[in-house]
Amino acid sequence: FYFRNKHRPFLLFVSLLHVHTPLITTEKFQGRSRHGLYGDNVEEMDWMVGKLLDVIDKEDLKNTTFIYFASDHGGFLEAHRGNSQLGGWNGIYKGGKGMGGWEGGIRVPGIVTWPGVLPAGTVIDEPTSLMDIYPTVVQLAGGTVPQDRVMDGHTLLPLLQGTEQHSRHEFLFHYCGVFLHAVRWHQKDSGTVWKAHFATPVFQPEASGACFRRGICPCFGDGVTHHDPPLLFNLSQDPSEANPLSADTEPL
């Protein structure tokens, strides 16, 4: 692929089976980590990404190649064997994969590198979306996105290059399957990020932050709680979504 395209623009999209059940891992990486098969799978994914980056470097394409690494969801909490948890870890964020609203299920890091253009070591703390990949790639290729429909994504380049300080997303809608579970509002004038939850999964056990008895949280039915009025959080001050706001404490 590289040899055919190294002298002209190319798009390489790699959708890894890692890190995902059934955690298929080659023998070479089994037992490599201290975190069971899930950790071994992460190690192998890291090696695969490294091999791709090595080729880009060897072909002298590093400074002219835009690379974006991300995940489509947070760590899977319910994966376990016996008493040992085999899934991911979402740090301070509540919930995990398969949950349409909680931060642990939808907030993932995006890692970008383009040495010839973007300065190293920059951290951008703004809400973006995987929907932004499409308009970003179109802009990099010198094209324009279709004008006859509303595009949900926005090019990431102004944010990455520092010509814009804030994400162009004012609202992001978070679905679990086809059901709207939460909406994020990025208040432009203050920079505050608010989130309203219309439905949340019923954790089993209640304090676990996951749905261990079901294996994965459902999106509807008796497995979710509907909130009217919605649960409201100020993510800028409470990223762990631990303290829902009430009209008494926050009349605004």
MARTORKE-882274 format. One record per residue (C-alpha): residue in three letters; x, y, z. Coordinates in nm, 4 decimals. Layout:
REM residues N
- residu/X/Y/Z
- ALA/X/Y/Z .
...
//
This chain:
REM residues 252
- residu/X/Y/Z
- PHE/0.0000/0.0000/0.0000 .
- TYR/0.2682/0.2509/0.1036 .
- PHE/0.4916/0.1754/-0.1909 .
- ARG/0.2053/0.2287/-0.4360 .
- ASN/0.0961/0.5542/-0.2729 .
- LYS/0.3998/0.7123/-0.1074 .
- HIS/0.4335/0.9810/-0.3769 .
- ARG/0.0695/1.0879/-0.3708 .
- PRO/-0.1946/1.1553/-0.1055 .
- PHE/-0.3432/0.8443/0.0561 .
- LEU/-0.5952/0.7561/0.3246 .
- LEU/-0.5248/0.4518/0.5403 .
- PHE/-0.8067/0.3583/0.7786 .
- VAL/-0.7225/0.0841/1.0263 .
- SER/-1.0072/-0.0453/1.2415 .
- LEU/-0.8484/-0.2793/1.4942 .
- LEU/-1.0302/-0.5781/1.6414 .
- HIS/-0.8327/-0.5008/1.9593 .
- VAL/-0.9294/-0.4220/2.2416 .
- HIS/-1.2575/-0.6088/2.2100 .
- THR/-1.4126/-0.9371/2.3128 .
- PRO/-1.3245/-1.2154/2.2433 .
- LEU/-0.9804/-1.0514/2.2895 .
- ILE/-0.8092/-1.2501/2.0154 .
- THR/-0.4356/-1.2316/2.0941 .
- THR/-0.1494/-1.4123/1.9183 .
- GLU/0.0688/-1.6484/2.1208 .
- LYS/0.3600/-1.4054/2.1125 .
- PHE/0.1651/-1.1590/2.3312 .
- GLN/-0.0163/-1.3983/2.5636 .
- GLY/0.1067/-1.3469/2.9198 .
- ARG/0.2909/-1.0270/2.8231 .
- SER/0.0983/-0.8016/3.0643 .
- ARG/-0.0069/-0.8175/3.4285 .
- HIS/-0.3701/-0.7587/3.3390 .
- GLY/-0.4668/-1.0923/3.1872 .
- LEU/-0.5863/-1.1348/2.8324 .
- TYR/-0.7240/-0.7792/2.8129 .
- GLY/-0.3818/-0.6356/2.8984 .
- ASP/-0.2120/-0.8733/2.6518 .
- ASN/-0.4525/-0.7489/2.3866 .
- VAL/-0.3596/-0.3861/2.4621 .
- GLU/0.0109/-0.4789/2.4346 .
- GLU/-0.0475/-0.6381/2.0934 .
- MET/-0.2485/-0.3398/1.9714 .
- ASP/0.0320/-0.1079/2.0829 .
- TRP/0.2815/-0.3217/1.8863 .
- MET/0.0598/-0.3143/1.5735 .
- VAL/0.0251/0.0640/1.5865 .
- GLY/0.4022/0.0875/1.6353 .
- LYS/0.4645/-0.1213/1.3214 .
- LEU/0.2455/0.1156/1.1169 .
- LEU/0.4225/0.4230/1.2539 .
- ASP/0.7624/0.2640/1.1817 .
- VAL/0.6756/0.2203/0.8127 .
- ILE/0.5546/0.5816/0.7852 .
- ASP/0.8816/0.6922/0.9454 .
- LYS/1.1003/0.4673/0.7248 .
- GLU/0.9306/0.5916/0.4094 .
- ASP/1.0091/0.9481/0.5182 .
- LEU/0.6384/1.0354/0.5372 .
- LYS/0.6309/1.1289/0.9063 .
- ASN/0.6239/1.5072/0.8622 .
- THR/0.3605/1.4947/0.5892 .
- THR/0.1214/1.2409/0.7442 .
- PHE/-0.1691/1.3331/0.9699 .
- ILE/-0.2342/1.0489/1.2159 .
- TYR/-0.5389/1.0307/1.4433 .
- PHE/-0.5724/0.7506/1.6995 .
- ALA/-0.8941/0.7124/1.8973 .
- SER/-1.1498/0.4629/2.0262 .
- ASP/-1.5226/0.4378/1.9633 .
- HIS/-1.6037/0.3874/2.3334 .
- GLY/-1.4586/0.3717/2.6825 .
- GLY/-1.3316/0.0592/2.8561 .
- PHE/-1.5596/-0.2437/2.8916 .
- LEU/-1.6174/-0.2895/3.2649 .
- GLU/-1.8230/-0.6073/3.2754 .
- ALA/-1.5638/-0.8421/3.1246 .
- HIS/-1.4559/-1.0793/3.4019 .
- ARG/-1.3597/-1.4372/3.4715 .
- GLY/-1.4387/-1.5625/3.8205 .
- ASN/-1.3463/-1.2795/4.0538 .
- SER/-1.0891/-1.1175/3.8261 .
- GLN/-1.1945/-0.8191/3.6191 .
- LEU/-1.0648/-0.8480/3.2636 .
- GLY/-1.1992/-0.5280/3.1147 .
- GLY/-1.0819/-0.1701/3.0848 .
- TRP/-1.0573/0.1113/3.3356 .
- ASN/-1.2087/0.4564/3.2874 .
- GLY/-1.0378/0.6455/3.5673 .
- ILE/-1.2477/0.9161/3.7292 .
- TYR/-1.5296/0.8767/3.4761 .
- LYS/-1.8513/0.6961/3.5653 .
- GLY/-1.9699/0.3970/3.3626 .
- GLY/-1.8216/0.2257/3.0597 .
- LYS/-1.8771/0.0734/2.7171 .
- GLY/-2.2369/0.0256/2.6075 .
- MET/-2.3686/0.3090/2.8250 .
- GLY/-2.5098/0.5856/2.6122 .
- GLY/-2.4658/0.8717/2.8527 .
- TRP/-2.2082/0.8321/3.1303 .
- GLU/-1.8656/0.9796/3.0575 .
- GLY/-1.6837/0.6475/3.1078 .
- GLY/-1.8663/0.5029/2.8094 .
- ILE/-1.8149/0.7877/2.5638 .
- ARG/-1.5170/1.0009/2.6675 .
- VAL/-1.1986/0.8728/2.5063 .
- PRO/-0.8634/1.0363/2.4314 .
- GLY/-0.7865/1.1401/2.0764 .
- ILE/-0.4147/1.1301/1.9995 .
- VAL/-0.2999/1.3302/1.6993 .
- THR/0.0426/1.3596/1.5398 .
- TRP/0.1580/1.5584/1.2365 .
- PRO/0.5177/1.6640/1.3150 .
- GLY/0.5601/1.8922/1.0152 .
- VAL/0.2571/2.1009/1.1064 .
- LEU/0.1371/2.0528/1.4656 .
- PRO/0.3537/2.1378/1.7698 .
- ALA/0.4330/1.8444/1.9997 .
- GLY/0.3013/1.8173/2.3543 .
- THR/-0.0139/2.0265/2.3064 .
- VAL/-0.3170/1.9304/2.5145 .
- ILE/-0.6596/2.0435/2.3909 .
- ASP/-0.9415/2.0021/2.6401 .
- GLU/-1.2430/2.0569/2.4163 .
- PRO/-1.5326/1.8243/2.3316 .
- THR/-1.4970/1.6788/1.9829 .
- SER/-1.6425/1.3714/1.8168 .
- LEU/-1.5464/1.0838/1.5889 .
- MET/-1.7982/1.2456/1.3512 .
- ASP/-1.5271/1.5114/1.3024 .
- ILE/-1.2966/1.2690/1.1195 .
- TYR/-1.4919/1.2907/0.7942 .
- PRO/-1.4858/1.6718/0.7485 .
- THR/-1.1219/1.6798/0.8678 .
- VAL/-1.0145/1.4255/0.6060 .
- VAL/-1.2154/1.6063/0.3371 .
- GLN/-1.0390/1.9345/0.4223 .
- LEU/-0.6957/1.7675/0.4234 .
- ALA/-0.7700/1.6245/0.0801 .
- GLY/-0.8602/1.9699/-0.0515 .
- GLY/-1.2294/1.8925/-0.0944 .
- THR/-1.5484/2.0385/0.0462 .
- VAL/-1.8173/1.8518/0.2366 .
- PRO/-2.1613/1.8305/0.0689 .
- GLN/-2.3599/2.1506/0.1132 .
- ASP/-2.7055/1.9992/0.0559 .
- ARG/-2.7401/1.8519/0.4069 .
- VAL/-2.6490/1.9232/0.7675 .
- MET/-2.3144/1.7744/0.8682 .
- ASP/-2.2869/1.6644/1.2286 .
- GLY/-1.9066/1.6736/1.2258 .
- HIS/-1.6687/1.9709/1.2115 .
- THR/-1.3115/1.9871/1.0861 .
- LEU/-1.0603/1.9524/1.3683 .
- LEU/-0.7837/2.1488/1.1955 .
- PRO/-0.8615/2.4997/1.3334 .
- LEU/-0.8641/2.3564/1.6874 .
- LEU/-0.5439/2.1562/1.6329 .
- GLN/-0.3601/2.4451/1.4671 .
- GLY/-0.4702/2.6925/1.7343 .
- THR/-0.6607/2.9255/1.5018 .
- GLU/-0.9727/2.8442/1.7065 .
- GLN/-0.9779/2.7979/2.0841 .
- HIS/-1.3115/2.6222/2.1207 .
- SER/-1.4816/2.3225/1.9656 .
- ARG/-1.7442/2.4060/1.7053 .
- HIS/-1.9825/2.1590/1.8728 .
- GLU/-2.2392/2.3421/2.0813 .
- PHE/-2.4451/2.0270/2.1425 .
- LEU/-2.3523/1.6585/2.1294 .
- PHE/-2.6287/1.3962/2.1495 .
- HIS/-2.5433/1.0649/2.3122 .
- TYR/-2.7469/0.7617/2.2128 .
- CYS/-2.7593/0.4102/2.3522 .
- GLY/-2.8659/0.2117/2.0451 .
- VAL/-3.1515/0.4191/1.8999 .
- PHE/-3.2476/0.5735/2.2358 .
- LEU/-3.1347/0.9242/2.3312 .
- HIS/-2.9801/0.8969/2.6774 .
- ALA/-2.7948/1.2255/2.7240 .
- VAL/-2.7150/1.5653/2.5696 .
- ARG/-2.3996/1.7691/2.6234 .
- TRP/-2.4117/2.1485/2.5952 .
- HIS/-2.0886/2.3401/2.5484 .
- GLN/-2.1793/2.6892/2.6694 .
- LYS/-1.9727/2.9115/2.4431 .
- ASP/-1.9581/3.2336/2.6472 .
- SER/-1.8401/3.0680/2.9690 .
- GLY/-1.6733/2.7549/2.8261 .
- THR/-1.8739/2.5451/3.0751 .
- VAL/-1.9831/2.1973/2.9648 .
- TRP/-2.3219/2.0802/3.0951 .
- LYS/-2.4805/1.7391/3.0497 .
- ALA/-2.8424/1.6311/3.0870 .
- HIS/-2.9281/1.2612/3.1305 .
- PHE/-3.2758/1.1502/3.0211 .
- ALA/-3.2100/0.7815/3.0896 .
- THR/-2.9375/0.6001/3.2809 .
- PRO/-2.8657/0.2272/3.3193 .
- VAL/-2.9593/0.0515/3.6420 .
- PHE/-2.6255/-0.0669/3.7827 .
- GLN/-2.6084/-0.4208/3.9224 .
- PRO/-2.4955/-0.4272/4.1991 .
- GLU/-2.6064/-0.0688/4.2580 .
- ALA/-2.2700/0.0694/4.3767 .
- SER/-2.0628/-0.1108/4.1096 .
- GLY/-2.0889/0.1488/3.8323 .
- ALA/-2.1533/-0.1382/3.5876 .
- CYS/-2.4089/-0.4074/3.4954 .
- PHE/-2.2275/-0.7205/3.6110 .
- ARG/-2.5403/-0.9356/3.6413 .
- ARG/-2.6475/-0.8652/3.2831 .
- GLY/-2.3001/-0.8681/3.1267 .
- ILE/-2.3598/-0.5312/2.9573 .
- CYS/-2.6013/-0.2465/3.0324 .
- PRO/-2.9259/-0.2408/2.8310 .
- CYS/-3.0492/0.0692/2.6487 .
- PHE/-3.4209/0.0470/2.7324 .
- GLY/-3.6853/-0.1356/2.9339 .
- ASP/-3.6500/-0.2287/3.2995 .
- GLY/-3.2708/-0.1943/3.2751 .
- VAL/-3.2822/0.1865/3.2612 .
- THR/-3.4161/0.4648/3.4819 .
- HIS/-3.5909/0.7572/3.3085 .
- HIS/-3.5342/1.1021/3.4563 .
- ASP/-3.7962/1.3785/3.4386 .
- PRO/-3.6641/1.6388/3.4904 .
- PRO/-3.3335/1.5102/3.3515 .
- LEU/-3.0277/1.4636/3.5730 .
- LEU/-2.8084/1.7683/3.5142 .
- PHE/-2.4323/1.7868/3.5704 .
- ASN/-2.1715/2.0596/3.5332 .
- LEU/-1.8945/1.8522/3.3734 .
- SER/-1.6440/2.1360/3.3992 .
- GLN/-1.6607/2.1182/3.7800 .
- ASP/-1.7847/1.7606/3.8256 .
- PRO/-1.6339/1.5384/3.5525 .
- SER/-1.7137/1.2243/3.7566 .
- GLU/-2.0875/1.3080/3.7396 .
- ALA/-2.1209/1.2510/4.1123 .
- ASN/-2.3353/1.5533/4.2087 .
- PRO/-2.6509/1.6167/4.0054 .
- LEU/-2.7625/1.9786/4.0210 .
- SER/-3.1058/2.0754/4.1482 .
- ALA/-3.3203/2.3843/4.0970 .
- ASP/-3.2704/2.4627/4.4663 .
- THR/-2.8922/2.4796/4.4462 .
- GLU/-2.8689/2.6054/4.0847 .
- PRO/-3.1800/2.8098/4.0027 .
- LEU/-3.0243/2.9239/3.6706 .
//
